[in-house]
Amino acid sequence: MGTPNKILSKELQVSENEVKLEKFKTELKKKQFIEEIKNGLGAEIKLNPRTIRIIKKPWSVKLKNFLGKIFTKF
């Protein structure tokens, strides 16, 4: 039977290895998730990942929202 210090150090090493394993698993799952998202995107987004295209609302939607704001205030 080992001394208590050796047993404690062994348990400490085991727990540290478990923490490293969990961190590794988390990083792997993150990378897999990001790859799934990238694979699900269209070709245009893959080619131009940093371009932003603003989608403007039609005037009818703007008018509807404006009237809704007016009538909900009273």
C-alpha positions in Angstrom: 0.0 0.0 0.0 1.3 3.5 -0.9 1.7 6.4 1.2 -1.2 8.9 1.4 0.8 11.5 -0.6 1.3 9.1 -3.5 -2.4 8.2 -3.5 -3.4 11.9 -3.4 -1.0 12.8 -6.2 -2.3 9.9 -8.3 -5.9 11.0 -7.8 -4.9 14.6 -8.6 -3.4 13.5 -11.9 -6.5 11.5 -12.7 -8.7 14.4 -12.1 -6.4 16.8 -14.1 -6.5 14.3 -17.0 -10.3 14.2 -16.8 -10.4 18.0 -17.0 -8.1 18.0 -20.0 -10.3 15.3 -21.7 -13.5 17.4 -21.1 -11.8 20.5 -22.6 -10.6 18.5 -25.6 -14.1 17.1 -26.1 -15.6 20.6 -25.9 -13.2 22.0 -28.5 -13.9 19.1 -30.8 -17.6 19.6 -30.5 -17.3 23.3 -31.2 -15.2 22.7 -34.3 -17.7 20.1 -35.5 -20.6 22.4 -35.0 -18.9 25.2 -36.9 -18.1 22.9 -39.8 -21.8 21.8 -39.9 -22.9 25.4 -40.0 -20.4 26.2 -42.8 -21.4 23.1 -44.8 -25.1 24.2 -44.5 -24.5 27.7 -45.9 -24.9 28.6 -49.5 -22.1 29.0 -52.0 -22.3 32.8 -52.0 -21.7 33.0 -48.3 -18.8 30.5 -48.5 -17.2 32.7 -51.2 -17.8 36.0 -49.5 -18.0 35.4 -45.7 -17.4 39.0 -44.6 -19.7 40.8 -46.9 -22.9 42.2 -45.4 -26.1 42.7 -47.4 -28.8 44.8 -45.8 -32.3 43.5 -46.5 -34.7 46.5 -46.6 -38.3 46.1 -45.7 -40.9 47.0 -48.4 -42.8 50.2 -47.9 -46.0 48.3 -47.1 -44.4 46.7 -44.1 -42.9 50.0 -43.0 -46.4 51.6 -43.2 -48.0 48.7 -41.3 -45.4 49.0 -38.5 -45.8 52.8 -38.3 -49.6 52.6 -38.1 -49.3 49.8 -35.5 -47.0 52.0 -33.4 -49.4 54.9 -33.6 -52.5 53.0 -32.6 -50.9 51.0 -29.8 -49.9 54.1 -28.0 -53.5 55.1 -27.2 
